[in-house]
Amino acid sequence: MQRREILQRTGAAAAVGLLGGCLGRGGAPGEGTPDDGSGDAGGDTTTTTERPTIENRSFKVLGANCGNETQTATVSFEPSKKNVVVTGTITGSDSCAKPVLAGANVGKDGALTVKVETKKKDGATACTQCLTELEYRATLSFGGPIPESVKVVHRSLGETKTVATTKRDGSSATTTSDGT
């Protein structure tokens, strides 16, 4: 007799364990969503904001001349073309320096960071010993929206500086530059 009682209790406990996931939270389909304690009354309130994605980038050297130490950048937004254009001047240590686009990435917050640095020209041997003002233009094309803000960072002469921080307000831009 005891054997039958043990089997009945074990069978009942197993059935509850197997159906526990089905019996617990929520009701039948169409009865709404259960309260998960998050303060959300239910329903689909998930909003997805599309992040800017860089699809294409170009970098062009506009000029190189002996001059003074100069670290500047200007950012312009072209929403109709889905472009961000950075025009700037970075200082090279001599006439063998060239500006290069060291990086361009969109952070989790959707802000674009553009990094420009100087490198020695390939095969350069005889260089004029003067600080060289290297003018450049970087054009970044986006799939989806263009970024709301852009930060431009220069790395040259052994220093890394943020030379421009720009926020887009509609189609206009406000630039703060701390270059020398």
C-alpha positions in Angstrom: 0.0 0.0 0.0 2.8 2.4 0.8 4.3 1.8 -2.7 1.1 3.0 -4.4 1.1 6.2 -2.3 4.7 7.0 -3.2 4.1 6.5 -6.9 0.9 8.7 -6.8 2.7 11.5 -5.0 5.8 11.3 -7.3 3.6 11.3 -10.4 1.7 14.4 -9.2 4.8 16.3 -8.3 6.3 15.5 -11.7 3.2 16.7 -13.5 3.2 20.0 -11.6 6.9 20.4 -12.4 6.3 19.7 -16.1 3.4 22.1 -16.4 4.8 24.8 -14.1 5.9 26.9 -17.1 2.5 26.7 -18.7 0.5 27.5 -15.6 2.4 30.4 -14.0 2.4 33.9 -15.5 0.0 35.3 -18.0 -3.3 34.0 -19.3 -4.6 32.7 -22.5 -3.6 34.4 -25.8 -5.4 37.7 -26.3 -5.8 38.4 -22.6 -3.1 41.0 -22.5 0.4 40.8 -21.2 1.4 40.0 -17.7 2.9 42.7 -15.4 6.6 42.1 -15.1 7.0 44.8 -12.4 8.8 47.2 -14.7 6.1 49.8 -14.5 5.1 49.3 -18.1 1.4 48.5 -18.3 2.0 46.2 -21.2 1.7 46.5 -24.9 4.6 47.1 -27.4 6.3 50.3 -26.5 9.7 49.4 -27.9 11.0 52.2 -30.1 14.0 51.6 -32.3 16.0 54.6 -33.4 18.1 53.9 -36.4 21.8 54.6 -35.8 23.9 56.3 -38.5 26.0 53.9 -40.5 29.0 55.0 -42.5 28.6 53.6 -46.0 31.4 55.4 -47.8 34.4 57.6 -46.9 36.8 59.7 -49.0 39.8 61.7 -47.9 41.6 64.3 -50.0 44.7 66.4 -49.4 43.9 70.0 -50.5 47.2 71.7 -49.9 50.5 71.6 -48.0 52.6 74.7 -47.2 55.2 75.7 -44.7 53.5 77.8 -42.0 52.6 77.8 -38.4 51.3 75.2 -36.1 47.6 75.0 -37.0 45.0 72.6 -35.7 41.5 73.5 -37.0 38.4 71.8 -38.5 35.0 72.8 -39.7 32.1 70.3 -40.0 29.2 70.7 -42.4 26.1 68.6 -42.8 24.5 67.8 -46.1 21.3 66.0 -45.1 19.9 65.8 -48.7 23.1 63.8 -49.7 23.4 62.1 -46.3 26.9 63.4 -46.0 29.1 64.9 -43.3 32.1 66.9 -44.6 35.0 67.8 -42.4 37.5 70.4 -43.8 40.5 71.1 -41.7 44.2 71.9 -41.3 46.6 69.7 -39.3 50.3 70.5 -38.7 53.0 68.2 -40.0 56.5 68.2 -38.6 58.1 68.8 -42.0 57.3 68.7 -45.7 57.4 64.9 -45.8 54.3 64.7 -43.6 50.9 64.0 -45.0 47.4 63.9 -43.4 45.5 60.6 -43.3 42.1 59.6 -42.1 43.0 57.5 -39.1 39.4 56.6 -38.2 35.8 57.4 -38.4 33.2 55.7 -36.3 29.8 56.1 -34.9 29.5 55.5 -31.1 26.6 53.9 -29.3 25.1 57.3 -28.7 25.0 58.0 -32.5 27.8 60.6 -32.4 30.4 60.5 -35.1 34.1 60.8 -34.2 36.6 61.6 -37.0 40.3 61.1 -36.4 43.0 62.6 -38.6 46.7 62.2 -38.1 50.0 62.9 -39.9 52.2 60.2 -41.4 55.4 60.3 -43.4 54.9 60.2 -47.1 55.9 56.9 -48.7 59.4 57.0 -50.2 60.1 60.6 -49.0 63.8 61.2 -48.4 64.6 64.9 -48.7 62.2 67.0 -46.5 62.0 70.8 -45.9 62.5 71.4 -42.2 59.4 73.6 -41.5 56.1 73.1 -39.8 53.7 72.2 -42.6 50.1 73.2 -42.7 48.3 70.3 -44.3 44.8 71.0 -45.5 42.3 68.2 -46.0 38.7 67.3 -46.7 37.0 64.2 -45.4 33.6 63.2 -46.8 31.5 60.6 -45.0 28.4 59.2 -46.6 25.7 57.5 -44.4 23.0 54.9 -44.8 20.0 56.0 -42.8 20.2 59.2 -40.8 23.3 61.4 -40.5 24.7 61.9 -37.0 23.4 64.6 -34.7 26.9 65.5 -33.5 30.5 65.2 -34.8 33.8 65.4 -32.9 37.1 65.9 -34.9 40.3 64.7 -33.3 43.8 65.5 -34.6 47.0 63.6 -33.7 50.2 65.3 -34.8 53.5 66.5 -33.3 53.1 64.0 -30.5 49.8 65.4 -29.3 46.2 64.4 -29.6 43.6 67.2 -29.6 39.9 67.6 -30.1 39.8 70.4 -32.6 36.1 70.7 -33.3 32.8 69.5 -31.7 29.8 70.2 -33.8 26.0 69.6 -33.2 23.5 69.6 -35.9 20.3 71.6 -35.3 18.1 71.0 -38.3 20.3 71.9 -41.3 22.5 74.4 -39.5 25.7 73.6 -37.5 27.4 75.2 -34.6 31.1 74.6 -34.3 33.4 75.0 -31.3 37.1 74.9 -32.1 39.9 74.8 -29.6 42.7 74.6 -32.1 45.7 77.0 -31.9 
